[in-house]
């Protein structure tokens, strides 16, 4: 609430706070009606709502969110804990969470963790408790929850992104395996004898899942499985892998675990005089905004980060409203976007 009255000068009367009763009096309604408008209650006719809002504006009244939280047991805030904002997936997921939370009348509180240890995770949850949030979304890019290295506190409304811990938590994730299958099958269907692979970090759940699916598709098709080249999501690591693959005449197709590494790969191939897709086809994963403007435009697996964010917020709200956390994994489908970086092999 804000203050009104008084001169605000030495010797003047102390300013008084605008109360709900003041708004009710000016609007000609009851304090209960003002409370319903303040809390977004649907059971108020539009003309009365506008009348109350006009009175609020005229008096400069602002609802006391802390008092409202104590009364209704909700803070209308969702916490987000994550280990990195530098990756495309994490930053776009956070953006989507913020957008969908705002549409539901919720704000977000963001706490990054530099080193993903048990103590740091528990410390982040403690800080979230002090900041008064209704639920927490944990973007767990690193492969930890499923290994038991990190345990989340019990009794907290939690949704986890990018994890293999659906037996214990509510998990939302892109269908990593199916997206990879689409990418590798596309290259094999074009006639390539096998598909080389530039991986994500070994600690990444998404990277590991994509590597497992890549290997499984080749084995199911009876194709040779080349040794994977290890990357770290960066264009630099893709560039290093590209320099190695450019010297291999048996490499005609490459699946990279993300688009940034594919960008480095394309740079290395260009410098070595390897043409894409005439000599080597390249497929990425993510479908970042710039992928359509690579040279050549990149064939890639599209991740629906907006839908991941929406399902995270919806999962958190379901727990807030029902007080029931149901473990399980909610997979968001992918799609393959075919551009000009893939073609049949030379022979």
C-alpha positions in Angstrom: 0.0 0.0 0.0 1.0 3.6 -0.5 0.7 6.7 1.7 -1.6 9.6 1.4 -2.5 12.8 3.2 -0.3 15.2 5.1 2.1 17.8 3.7 5.2 15.7 3.9 7.0 18.8 5.4 8.5 19.1 8.9 5.7 19.7 11.4 3.1 18.4 9.0 0.8 15.5 9.9 2.1 12.0 9.5 1.1 10.5 6.1 -1.7 7.9 6.3 -1.7 4.7 4.2 -4.4 4.1 1.7 -6.5 1.2 2.9 -8.9 -1.2 1.3 -11.7 0.6 3.1 -10.7 3.9 1.4 -10.9 2.2 -2.0 -14.3 0.6 -1.1 -15.7 4.0 0.0 -14.6 5.8 -3.2 -15.8 3.0 -5.4 -19.1 2.6 -3.6 -18.6 -1.1 -3.0 -17.7 -3.4 0.0 -14.2 -4.1 1.1 -14.8 -7.7 0.2 -15.4 -6.7 -3.4 -12.2 -4.7 -3.4 -10.4 -7.8 -2.1 -11.8 -9.9 -4.8 -10.7 -7.5 -7.5 -7.3 -7.2 -5.9 -6.8 -11.0 -6.0 -8.1 -11.5 -9.5 -11.2 -13.3 -8.4 -13.4 -14.1 -11.4 -16.8 -13.6 -9.6 -16.9 -9.8 -10.1 -18.9 -8.2 -12.9 -16.8 -6.2 -15.4 -18.4 -2.8 -14.6 -17.8 -3.2 -10.9 -14.2 -4.3 -11.5 -13.5 -1.3 -13.6 -15.0 1.0 -10.9 -12.8 -0.5 -8.3 -9.7 -0.3 -10.5 -10.4 3.3 -11.2 -10.6 4.0 -7.5 -7.3 2.2 -6.9 -5.6 4.3 -9.5 -7.0 7.5 -8.2 -5.9 6.8 -4.6 -2.6 5.2 -5.6 -3.6 2.0 -3.8 -1.3 -1.0 -4.2 -2.3 -4.4 -2.7 -0.1 -5.7 0.1 1.3 -8.8 -1.5 3.0 -10.1 1.7 -0.3 -9.9 3.7 -2.1 -11.5 0.8 0.4 -14.4 0.7 0.0 -15.0 4.5 -3.8 -15.0 4.1 -4.0 -17.3 1.1 -0.8 -19.3 1.6 0.6 -18.4 -1.9 3.2 -16.0 -3.1 2.5 -16.1 -6.8 6.2 -16.7 -7.4 8.0 -19.7 -8.9 11.7 -20.3 -8.3 14.1 -21.4 -11.0 17.4 -23.1 -10.1 19.8 -23.9 -12.9 23.5 -24.6 -13.5 24.2 -22.6 -16.6 22.5 -19.9 -18.7 25.2 -20.1 -21.4 23.6 -23.0 -23.3 21.0 -22.3 -25.9 18.6 -24.9 -24.3 18.8 -23.4 -20.8 18.4 -19.8 -21.8 15.5 -20.4 -24.1 13.8 -22.7 -21.5 14.1 -20.0 -18.8 12.7 -17.4 -21.2 9.7 -19.7 -21.9 9.2 -20.4 -18.2 9.1 -16.6 -17.5 6.6 -16.0 -20.3 4.2 -18.7 -19.3 4.5 -17.9 -15.6 3.6 -14.3 -16.3 0.6 -15.4 -18.3 -0.6 -17.3 -15.2 0.0 -14.3 -12.9 3.3 -15.6 -11.5 6.7 -14.0 -11.3 9.9 -16.0 -11.3 13.0 -15.9 -9.0 16.2 -17.1 -10.6 19.1 -18.6 -8.7 22.1 -19.9 -10.7 24.5 -22.5 -9.2 28.1 -22.5 -10.3 29.1 -25.9 -9.0 26.3 -28.6 -8.9 27.0 -30.2 -5.5 24.6 -31.4 -2.9 25.4 -28.5 -0.6 25.0 -25.9 -3.3 21.6 -27.4 -4.3 20.4 -27.5 -0.7 21.6 -23.9 -0.3 19.7 -22.8 -3.3 16.5 -24.4 -2.0 17.1 -22.6 1.4 17.4 -19.3 -0.4 14.2 -20.0 -2.3 12.5 -20.6 1.0 13.7 -17.3 2.3 12.5 -15.6 -0.9 9.0 -17.2 -0.5 8.2 -19.1 -3.6 5.4 -21.5 -4.2 7.3 -24.1 -6.3 10.7 -24.6 -7.8 11.7 -25.6 -11.3 15.2 -27.1 -11.5 17.0 -27.1 -14.9 19.2 -30.1 -14.3 21.3 -30.2 -17.5 24.1 -32.1 -15.7 23.7 -35.9 -15.3 23.3 -36.0 -11.5 19.8 -36.7 -10.2 19.6 -40.2 -11.8 23.0 -41.1 -10.3 22.1 -40.2 -6.8 24.8 -37.6 -6.6 22.3 -34.9 -5.8 19.0 -35.4 -3.9 16.3 -32.7 -3.9 14.7 -31.8 -0.5 11.5 -33.7 0.2 8.1 -31.9 0.7 8.9 -29.2 -1.9 6.8 -28.6 -5.1 9.5 -29.4 -7.7 9.5 -29.8 -11.5 12.8 -31.0 -13.0 13.9 -30.2 -16.6 16.4 -32.4 -18.6 16.9 -35.3 -16.3 16.4 -39.1 -16.1 14.9 -39.1 -12.6 11.2 -39.5 -13.5 10.8 -42.3 -11.1 11.3 -39.8 -8.2 10.4 -36.4 -9.5 8.1 -34.7 -12.0 10.3 -34.3 -15.1 9.8 -32.4 -18.3 12.2 -33.0 -21.2 12.5 -32.9 -24.9 12.3 -36.4 -26.5 16.1 -36.6 -27.0 16.2 -40.1 -28.3 13.4 -39.7 -30.9 14.9 -36.5 -32.2 18.3 -38.3 -32.6 16.6 -41.2 -34.4 15.0 -38.8 -36.9 18.4 -37.2 -37.6 20.3 -40.4 -38.0 17.6 -42.2 -40.0 17.4 -39.2 -42.4 21.1 -39.5 -43.2 20.9 -43.3 -43.6 17.8 -43.0 -45.8 19.8 -40.6 -48.1 22.2 -43.5 -48.7 25.1 -42.9 -46.3 26.8 -46.0 -45.2 27.2 -44.8 -41.6 26.9 -41.5 -39.6 29.7 -40.0 -37.5 28.9 -38.2 -34.3 30.2 -35.2 -32.3 28.9 -35.6 -28.8 27.9 -33.2 -26.0 29.7 -33.3 -22.6 29.8 -36.7 -20.9 28.2 -35.2 -17.8 25.1 -34.0 -19.8 22.0 -36.1 -19.7 20.8 -34.7 -23.0 24.2 -35.3 -24.6 24.4 -38.9 -23.3 20.9 -39.7 -24.4 21.6 -38.4 -27.9 24.8 -40.5 -28.1 23.0 -43.6 -27.0 20.2 -43.1 -29.5 22.8 -42.5 -32.3 24.6 -45.7 -31.6 21.3 -47.7 -31.3 20.0 -46.6 -34.7 23.3 -47.6 -36.4 23.3 -51.0 -34.7 19.7 -51.6 -35.5 20.4 -50.8 -39.2 23.5 -53.0 -39.2 25.8 -50.1 -40.0 29.4 -49.6 -38.7 29.6 -47.5 -35.6 32.4 -45.0 -35.9 34.2 -43.8 -32.7 32.4 -40.6 -31.4 34.2 -37.3 -31.2 33.7 -35.6 -27.9 32.5 -32.0 -27.8 31.4 -29.6 -25.1 28.5 -27.8 -26.9 30.8 -25.0 -28.1 31.5 -24.0 -31.7 35.2 -24.3 -30.9 34.9 -28.0 -30.0 32.9 -28.6 -33.2 35.6 -26.8 -35.2 38.3 -29.2 -33.7 36.1 -32.2 -34.5 35.6 -30.9 -38.1 39.4 -30.6 -38.7 39.8 -34.3 -37.7 36.8 -35.5 -39.8 37.8 -33.4 -42.9 40.8 -35.7 -43.4 38.7 -38.9 -43.3 37.6 -40.0 -46.8 35.3 -42.5 -45.2 33.2 -39.8 -43.5 30.3 -38.7 -45.6 27.7 -37.8 -42.9 27.9 -36.3 -39.4 25.3 -35.8 -36.7 26.4 -33.1 -34.1 24.7 -33.0 -30.7 23.9 -29.3 -31.1 23.8 -26.6 -33.7 26.7 -24.6 -32.2 29.1 -27.5 -32.7 27.7 -27.9 -36.2 28.6 -24.3 -36.9 32.2 -25.0 -35.9 32.2 -28.1 -38.1 31.0 -26.1 -41.1 33.9 -23.6 -40.6 36.5 -26.4 -40.4 35.1 -28.1 -43.5 35.2 -24.8 -45.4 38.8 -24.1 -44.5 39.8 -27.6 -45.6 37.9 -27.4 -48.9 35.3 -30.0 -47.9 32.0 -29.1 -49.5 28.7 -29.4 -47.5 26.6 -31.3 -48.5 28.4 -32.5 -51.7 31.2 -34.2 -49.8 29.8 -34.4 -46.2 26.3 -34.0 -44.9 25.8 -32.4 -41.5 22.8 -32.5 -39.1 22.5 -30.5 -35.9 20.2 -30.5 -32.9 18.3 -27.5 -31.3 17.2 -25.5 -34.4 18.6 -22.3 -33.0 17.3 -19.1 -34.6 20.5 -18.7 -36.7 20.5 -22.3 -38.1 18.6 -21.3 -41.2 21.3 -18.7 -42.0 24.3 -21.0 -41.7 26.2 -21.6 -45.0 24.6 -23.9 -46.0 21.4 -23.6 -44.0 21.5 -26.4 -41.4 19.3 -29.5 -41.3 18.6 -29.9 -37.6 16.3 -31.3 -35.0 13.8 -28.7 -33.7 13.3 -28.5 -29.9 10.1 -26.8 -28.8 11.5 -24.8 -25.9 8.3 -22.8 -25.5 6.3 -26.0 -24.9 8.9 -27.3 -22.5 8.6 -24.0 -20.5 4.8 -24.2 -20.6 4.7 -27.7 -19.3 7.1 -26.9 -16.5 4.9 -24.0 -15.4 1.8 -26.1 -15.7 3.4 -28.9 -13.7 4.4 -26.5 -11.0 0.9 -25.0 -10.8 -0.7 -28.4 -10.7 1.4 -29.2 -7.6 0.6 -25.9 -6.0 -3.1 -26.3 -6.5 -3.4 -30.0 -5.7 -0.5 -30.4 -3.2 0.2 -33.6 -5.1 3.6 -34.3 -6.8 3.3 -37.1 -9.3 6.7 -38.5 -10.5 7.0 -39.3 -14.1 8.6 -37.9 -17.3 6.6 -35.7 -19.7 8.4 -35.8 -23.1 7.9 -33.0 -25.6 8.1 -34.2 -29.2 10.7 -33.0 -31.7 10.7 -32.5 -35.5 13.4 -32.7 -38.1 13.8 -29.5 -40.1 15.4 -30.4 -43.5 17.5 -27.7 -45.1 20.4 -27.7 -47.5 23.2 -29.2 -45.4 22.2 -32.8 -46.2 22.2 -34.8 -49.5 22.9 -38.3 -50.8 26.6 -39.3 -50.8 28.7 -38.8 -53.9 28.6 -42.5 -54.9 
